[in-house]
Amino acid sequence: MRSYSLDLRERIVASRQEGKSLQWIATTFQVSISSVKRYLARYAATGSAAATQQRYKQPQIRGDYEQQLAAQVARMSDATLEAHIEEWERTTGMHVSRATMCRTLKRIGQSRKKDDWSSRAR
């Protein structure tokens, strides 16, 4: 979802400074009252109603660790997710959650399924 333009945000702040009500501003500019309140609070705190840059947390397992994990998966090809987590903590000392390990395995292109159903049907 894209953010509203800086021009619109500044007009909202200016309208409030002129004494307009929150309801009038929301109706006139076709935004929610929550957005109006958020822009006013941001303006009061920073002096600008501009959108902030969203920062995402970096993955815990990245870079050289990804190669180390790929080697671990190759070495323990039929291990469960829990076994990979335990081995990872034992070898690196880094505790990771199930979700972190699952996301990392997906990111490095490792499948969670160890065999396919067609081989079982025979």
C-alpha positions as CSV (number, residue, x, y, z in Angstrom):
1,M,0.0,0.0,0.0
2,R,1.4,3.4,-1.0
3,S,1.5,6.3,1.4
4,Y,-0.4,9.6,0.8
5,S,1.6,12.4,-0.8
6,L,3.6,14.9,1.2
7,D,1.4,17.7,-0.3
8,L,-1.7,16.1,1.1
9,R,-0.2,15.6,4.5
10,E,0.9,19.2,4.6
11,R,-2.5,20.4,3.6
12,I,-4.0,18.3,6.4
13,V,-1.7,19.8,9.0
14,A,-2.3,23.3,7.6
15,S,-6.1,22.8,7.9
16,R,-5.8,21.8,11.5
17,Q,-3.6,24.8,12.2
18,E,-6.3,26.9,10.7
19,G,-8.7,25.5,13.3
20,K,-10.6,23.0,11.2
21,S,-12.1,20.0,13.0
22,L,-10.7,16.5,12.6
23,Q,-14.0,15.3,11.1
24,W,-14.0,18.1,8.6
25,I,-10.4,17.4,7.6
26,A,-11.1,13.7,7.2
27,T,-14.2,14.2,5.1
28,T,-12.7,17.0,2.9
29,F,-9.5,15.1,2.1
30,Q,-11.1,11.7,2.1
31,V,-8.8,10.1,4.7
32,S,-9.5,8.4,8.0
33,I,-9.5,10.4,11.2
34,S,-6.8,8.0,12.4
35,S,-4.6,9.2,9.5
36,V,-5.2,12.8,10.4
37,K,-4.3,12.2,14.0
38,R,-1.1,10.3,13.0
39,Y,0.0,13.1,10.6
40,L,-0.6,15.7,13.3
41,A,1.3,13.7,15.9
42,R,4.2,13.1,13.5
43,Y,4.3,16.9,12.6
44,A,4.3,17.8,16.3
45,A,7.1,15.3,17.1
46,T,9.4,15.9,14.1
47,G,8.2,19.1,12.4
48,S,7.3,17.3,9.2
49,A,4.4,15.1,8.2
50,A,6.5,13.2,5.7
51,A,6.2,9.4,5.6
52,T,9.0,7.5,7.5
53,Q,11.2,5.0,5.8
54,Q,10.2,1.5,7.0
55,R,13.2,-0.5,8.2
56,Y,13.1,-4.3,8.2
57,K,15.1,-6.4,10.6
58,Q,17.9,-8.2,8.9
59,P,17.7,-12.0,8.8
60,Q,19.6,-13.7,11.7
61,I,21.1,-16.3,9.4
62,R,22.7,-14.5,6.4
63,G,25.9,-14.3,4.4
64,D,28.5,-16.9,5.3
65,Y,26.0,-18.5,7.7
66,E,23.7,-19.4,4.8
67,Q,26.6,-21.4,3.2
68,Q,27.2,-23.1,6.5
69,L,23.5,-24.0,6.8
70,A,23.5,-25.4,3.3
71,A,26.4,-27.6,4.2
72,Q,24.6,-28.7,7.3
73,V,21.5,-29.6,5.3
74,A,23.6,-31.6,2.8
75,R,25.3,-33.4,5.6
76,M,22.0,-34.1,7.5
77,S,19.7,-34.6,4.4
78,D,16.9,-36.4,6.2
79,A,16.9,-34.5,9.5
80,T,13.8,-32.8,10.8
81,L,13.5,-29.0,11.3
82,E,14.0,-29.4,15.0
83,A,17.2,-31.5,14.4
84,H,18.5,-28.7,12.2
85,I,17.8,-26.2,14.9
86,E,19.6,-28.2,17.5
87,E,22.6,-28.8,15.2
88,W,22.7,-25.2,14.3
89,E,22.8,-24.1,18.0
90,R,25.4,-26.8,18.8
91,T,27.7,-25.7,16.0
92,T,27.3,-21.9,16.0
93,G,26.0,-21.2,19.5
94,M,23.2,-19.2,17.9
95,H,19.7,-20.0,19.1
96,V,17.1,-19.6,16.3
97,S,13.3,-20.2,16.3
98,R,11.5,-22.7,14.1
99,A,10.2,-19.8,12.0
100,T,13.7,-18.4,11.5
101,M,15.1,-21.7,10.5
102,C,12.1,-22.4,8.2
103,R,12.4,-19.0,6.5
104,T,16.2,-19.4,6.0
105,L,15.9,-22.9,4.5
106,K,13.3,-21.5,2.1
107,R,15.5,-18.5,1.2
108,I,18.5,-20.8,0.4
109,G,16.3,-23.0,-1.7
110,Q,16.2,-26.1,0.5
111,S,13.0,-28.1,0.5
112,R,11.4,-29.2,3.8
113,K,10.1,-32.4,2.1
114,K,12.8,-35.1,2.0
115,D,11.1,-37.4,-0.5
116,D,8.2,-37.2,-2.9
117,W,4.9,-39.1,-2.8
118,S,5.6,-40.9,-6.1
119,S,8.5,-42.9,-4.6
120,R,6.2,-44.1,-1.7
121,A,3.5,-45.3,-4.1
122,R,5.8,-47.9,-5.7
